[in-house]
Amino acid sequence: MALDLSMMVEELGGAVIGPAGRLDEGVALAESNKLDGAILDVNLDGANTYFLADGLLAADVAVIFATGYDVKMLPERFALTPKLSKPFSAVTVEKALREAFSDRL
């Protein structure tokens, strides 16, 4: 699924760093690269990505959550963070990217 998502982002003109299958890999990628945005699976190998999302948002990096869970289960502080519900399509990925970057265009 991460490969499909990466291809969709690239087809829309984005450059992809990753994917990361574990939270520590995601943190390492975020710390070692200048990111404009990140699409985070809510759950990476059993660990939630809220800590990483908080750090990215604090650094003014756009965040999109990808999840197979009910988005209402996300903490309230992420109410305005764009979400992709699995399974997603190129259309829903583009919509989430536009939402995440609407103030940056």
C-alpha positions as CSV (number, residue, x, y, z in Angstrom):
1,M,0.0,0.0,0.0
2,A,2.9,2.4,0.8
3,L,4.3,1.8,-2.7
4,D,1.0,2.6,-4.3
5,L,0.7,5.7,-2.3
6,S,4.2,6.8,-3.2
7,M,3.5,6.3,-6.9
8,M,0.3,8.4,-6.6
9,V,2.1,11.2,-4.9
10,E,4.9,11.1,-7.5
11,E,2.3,11.1,-10.3
12,L,0.9,14.3,-8.8
13,G,4.3,15.9,-8.9
14,G,5.5,15.3,-5.4
15,A,8.9,13.8,-4.4
16,V,8.8,10.9,-2.0
17,I,11.2,10.2,0.9
18,G,10.5,6.8,2.4
19,P,8.3,4.9,3.1
20,A,9.0,4.0,6.6
21,G,7.5,0.8,8.1
22,R,8.3,1.6,11.7
23,L,7.9,4.7,13.8
24,D,11.7,5.0,14.5
25,E,12.3,4.9,10.7
26,G,9.8,7.7,10.2
27,V,11.3,9.8,12.9
28,A,14.8,9.3,11.4
29,L,13.5,10.3,7.9
30,A,11.9,13.4,9.4
31,E,15.0,14.4,11.3
32,S,17.4,13.9,8.4
33,N,15.3,15.5,5.6
34,K,13.7,18.9,5.0
35,L,10.0,17.9,4.5
36,D,7.2,20.0,3.1
37,G,4.7,17.3,4.1
38,A,4.2,13.8,5.3
39,I,1.5,11.2,5.0
40,L,1.5,9.2,8.2
41,D,-0.2,5.9,8.7
42,V,-1.8,6.2,12.1
43,N,-0.3,2.9,13.2
44,L,3.2,1.9,12.2
45,D,4.0,-1.7,13.2
46,G,1.9,-1.3,16.4
47,A,3.0,2.2,17.4
48,N,0.8,5.3,16.8
49,T,2.4,8.2,14.9
50,Y,0.8,11.0,17.0
51,F,4.2,12.0,18.5
52,L,5.7,12.3,15.0
53,A,2.7,14.2,13.7
54,D,3.0,16.7,16.7
55,G,6.7,17.3,15.9
56,L,6.1,17.8,12.2
57,L,3.1,20.1,12.7
58,A,5.2,22.2,15.2
59,A,7.8,22.5,12.5
60,D,5.2,23.7,10.0
61,V,5.3,20.5,8.0
62,A,1.9,19.6,6.4
63,V,0.6,16.3,7.7
64,I,-2.0,13.9,6.3
65,F,-3.1,10.8,8.3
66,A,-3.8,7.6,6.4
67,T,-5.9,5.1,8.4
68,G,-8.1,2.1,8.2
69,Y,-9.6,3.1,11.5
70,D,-12.6,5.4,12.1
71,V,-11.1,8.9,11.8
72,K,-13.3,9.9,14.8
73,M,-10.9,7.8,17.0
74,L,-8.0,10.3,16.3
75,P,-7.2,12.7,19.2
76,E,-9.1,16.0,19.1
77,R,-5.9,18.0,18.4
78,F,-5.9,16.4,14.9
79,A,-9.5,17.3,14.0
80,L,-8.4,19.7,11.3
81,T,-5.5,17.5,10.0
82,P,-6.4,16.0,6.6
83,K,-7.2,12.3,6.5
84,L,-7.1,9.5,4.0
85,S,-9.4,6.6,4.8
86,K,-8.1,3.2,3.5
87,P,-8.5,2.1,0.9
88,F,-7.8,5.3,-1.0
89,S,-7.7,6.2,-4.6
90,A,-5.7,8.7,-6.6
91,V,-8.6,11.1,-6.4
92,T,-8.8,11.0,-2.6
93,V,-5.0,11.3,-2.3
94,E,-5.1,14.4,-4.5
95,K,-7.9,15.9,-2.5
96,A,-6.0,15.3,0.8
97,L,-2.9,16.8,-0.6
98,R,-4.7,19.9,-1.8
99,E,-6.3,20.2,1.6
100,A,-3.0,19.8,3.4
101,F,-1.2,22.4,1.2
102,S,-4.1,24.8,0.6
103,D,-2.5,27.5,2.6
104,R,0.9,27.0,0.9
105,L,-0.2,27.2,-2.7
